[in-house]
């Protein structure tokens, strides 16, 4: 019987980078409210919102 190895990647090697930002408390509260209602994590929501913004920004 052949034994195939279980392959795992080290954490953090998913193409993401950890950064620190300052965010206004009212925005943070709104994100937390949306996260609770939608069952997404705050991190997932921020990435969704940022991706949308990057794809739809218009610089004049």
C-alpha positions, 0 to 999 in steps of 0.5 A, a space after each residue: 500500500 502506497 503512503 502519500 505524504 500530507 503536504 501543508 504550507 507554512 502559515 503566511 505563505 498565501 500571498 498576503 502581507 500583514 500591515 498595520 493601519 489606523 481606522 476611525 472608531 465609527 468605521 470599525 464599529 460599522 465593519 464589526 456590525 457588518 461582520 456580525 450580520 454577514 458571518 464574515 470576519 472583519 479581515 475578510 470584509 476589509 479585503 472584499 471592500 479594498 478589492 472592490 475599491 481598487 478595481 473601481 477607483 477612478 483617478 481624475 
